[in-house]
Amino acid sequence: MLEVTRGARRWTLTLNRPDKANALTRDMLAAVAETVEAARADGVPVLVLTGAGKVFSAGADLDAARAGLATDPVWERVSGSIAAYPGLTICALNGTCAGGALGMMLACDLRVAVASAKVFYPVVKNGFLPQPSDPARLAALAGLSRAKLILLGGARIDAETALSWGLFDRLVPDAEALGPELDALAAEAEAASPELLGAIKALCGATGKG
């Protein structure tokens, strides 16, 4: 349910459960964390996260969430490993990102989305708390009031709004356009060392914050 494409300078992690809108199970989350950690150990400069099908991820599998996944520390392991990654991390949103899946998106350095993508985090509706590090990362990108609008007001944010708020960095018309955009964004980082990239991220104050 996690497909990994390992290139010499870029690894791509694809959430591959399109029949369930890439809803996340504990096994999927653990696989993401383990792969991010392996890429770091291998010194891979660029890491891309994306999804199969028309949705990036609907968030936690609801049955799994009710069975305890909602409070599992694996979420923080995933977002923490992405946020602390020394290379360039890019979230390529092939569609909507919802719920706990925002943790992965927010922890990345850059976010590129298709024009049809939406963002929402229905924690109040579903009766769960957000993952501990997500609200601060959301507020750092979009602002405190907008973070509350999403988390407390249940707002669904379209791609153009997400771009204007700083939640997305680039928009592309469709999934076919994601590849060329990723190539352009990753080109210089792929030619650099993870040490240099990590040092620049530290100077930006981004390491560990997403």
C-alpha positions in Angstrom: 0.0 0.0 0.0 3.1 2.2 -0.1 4.9 2.2 -3.5 8.5 3.4 -3.4 10.5 4.5 -6.5 14.2 4.7 -5.6 16.2 6.9 -8.0 19.8 7.7 -7.5 19.0 11.2 -6.2 15.3 11.2 -5.6 12.9 8.7 -3.9 9.2 8.9 -4.5 6.8 7.5 -2.0 3.3 6.9 -3.4 0.3 6.1 -1.1 -1.2 3.3 -3.1 -4.7 2.5 -1.9 -6.8 4.4 -4.4 -9.9 2.3 -3.9 -10.0 3.7 -0.4 -9.0 7.2 -1.3 -5.5 6.3 0.1 -7.0 6.2 3.7 -4.1 5.6 6.0 -3.6 2.5 8.1 -0.9 2.0 10.8 1.0 -0.3 8.4 1.0 2.4 5.7 2.2 5.1 8.2 4.9 2.9 9.6 6.1 2.1 6.0 6.3 5.8 5.3 8.3 6.5 8.4 10.7 3.6 7.7 11.2 4.6 4.1 11.9 8.2 5.1 14.4 7.0 7.6 16.0 4.7 5.1 16.3 7.5 2.5 18.0 9.7 5.1 20.5 6.9 5.9 21.2 6.5 2.2 21.8 10.3 1.8 19.1 10.8 -0.8 18.8 14.6 -1.5 15.2 14.8 -2.6 12.1 13.0 -1.2 8.7 13.2 -2.9 5.4 12.1 -1.3 2.4 11.7 -3.6 -0.7 9.5 -4.0 -2.2 7.1 -6.5 -5.5 7.9 -8.1 -7.5 11.2 -7.7 -7.0 11.8 -4.0 -3.7 12.3 -2.1 -5.3 10.9 1.1 -8.6 11.0 2.9 -6.7 10.8 6.2 -6.9 8.0 8.7 -8.9 4.9 7.9 -11.9 5.5 10.1 -12.2 1.9 11.3 -8.5 2.0 12.3 -8.9 5.4 13.9 -11.7 4.2 16.1 -9.6 1.1 17.0 -6.8 3.3 18.3 -5.0 4.7 15.3 -6.2 8.2 16.1 -3.9 8.4 19.1 -1.1 6.2 17.9 2.4 7.8 18.1 3.2 6.6 14.6 1.7 9.8 13.2 4.3 11.9 15.0 7.0 9.5 13.9 6.0 10.1 10.3 5.7 13.9 10.4 8.8 14.2 12.6 10.9 12.2 10.3 9.8 14.2 7.3 10.3 17.6 9.0 13.8 16.6 10.2 14.8 15.2 6.8 18.1 17.0 5.8 17.2 17.0 2.1 14.4 18.7 0.1 11.0 17.2 0.8 8.1 17.9 -1.6 4.5 16.9 -1.2 3.0 16.4 -4.7 -0.7 16.6 -4.1 -2.5 14.6 -6.9 -5.8 15.5 -5.2 -7.4 16.4 -1.9 -5.5 16.0 1.4 -7.7 15.5 4.4 -7.4 14.8 8.1 -4.3 13.3 9.5 -2.7 13.2 6.1 -2.1 16.9 6.5 0.7 16.0 8.9 2.8 14.6 6.0 1.9 17.6 3.8 2.6 20.2 6.4 6.0 18.6 7.4 7.3 18.9 3.8 9.4 21.8 2.6 7.3 22.4 -0.5 3.8 21.6 -1.6 2.7 21.3 -5.2 -1.0 20.6 -5.9 -3.3 20.0 -8.8 -5.9 22.7 -9.3 -8.7 20.4 -8.1 -7.1 19.7 -4.7 -8.8 20.7 -1.4 -7.6 20.7 2.2 -9.7 20.0 5.2 -9.1 18.5 8.7 -12.5 17.4 10.2 -11.3 16.6 13.7 -14.3 18.3 15.4 -16.8 16.4 13.2 -15.1 13.1 13.8 -14.5 13.6 17.5 -10.7 13.3 17.4 -7.9 15.7 18.4 -5.5 16.7 15.6 -2.0 15.2 15.8 0.1 17.2 18.3 2.5 18.9 15.9 -0.1 19.6 13.1 -1.8 22.7 14.5 1.5 24.6 15.0 2.8 23.7 11.5 -0.6 24.7 10.0 -0.6 28.0 11.8 3.1 28.7 10.8 2.1 28.4 7.1 -1.4 29.8 7.0 -1.7 31.9 10.2 -3.4 31.3 13.5 -6.9 32.3 12.6 -6.9 30.4 9.4 -5.6 27.3 11.3 -8.5 27.7 13.6 -10.9 28.1 10.7 -9.8 24.7 9.4 -9.5 22.9 12.7 -12.4 24.4 14.6 -14.6 25.6 11.8 -14.3 22.6 9.6 -13.5 24.8 6.5 -12.7 23.1 3.2 -10.0 25.1 1.5 -9.8 25.0 -2.3 -6.5 25.1 -4.1 -6.5 28.7 -5.1 -7.2 29.7 -1.5 -4.6 27.3 -0.2 -2.0 28.9 -2.6 -2.9 32.4 -1.4 -2.7 31.3 2.3 0.7 29.7 1.8 -0.5 26.1 2.3 0.4 25.3 -1.3 3.5 26.7 -3.0 2.7 25.9 -6.7 -0.5 24.8 -8.6 -0.5 22.8 -11.7 -3.6 22.1 -13.9 -3.7 18.3 -13.5 -1.8 15.2 -12.4 0.1 15.0 -15.7 1.7 18.3 -15.0 3.0 17.3 -11.6 6.0 15.4 -13.0 7.5 18.3 -15.0 6.9 20.7 -12.1 8.6 18.3 -9.7 11.6 17.9 -12.0 12.0 21.7 -12.2 11.8 22.1 -8.4 14.1 19.2 -7.6 16.8 19.8 -10.2 19.2 21.9 -8.1 18.6 20.0 -4.9 19.3 16.7 -6.6 22.8 18.0 -7.6 23.6 19.0 -4.0 24.6 17.1 -0.9 22.1 16.5 1.9 24.5 18.3 4.2 24.3 21.5 2.2 20.5 21.2 1.9 20.2 20.6 5.6 22.4 23.5 6.5 20.3 25.8 4.3 17.1 24.5 5.9 18.5 25.2 9.3 19.3 28.7 8.3 15.7 29.1 7.2 14.5 27.8 10.5 12.7 25.0 8.7 14.3 21.9 10.1 11.9 20.1 12.4 9.1 22.6 11.8 8.0 21.8 8.3 
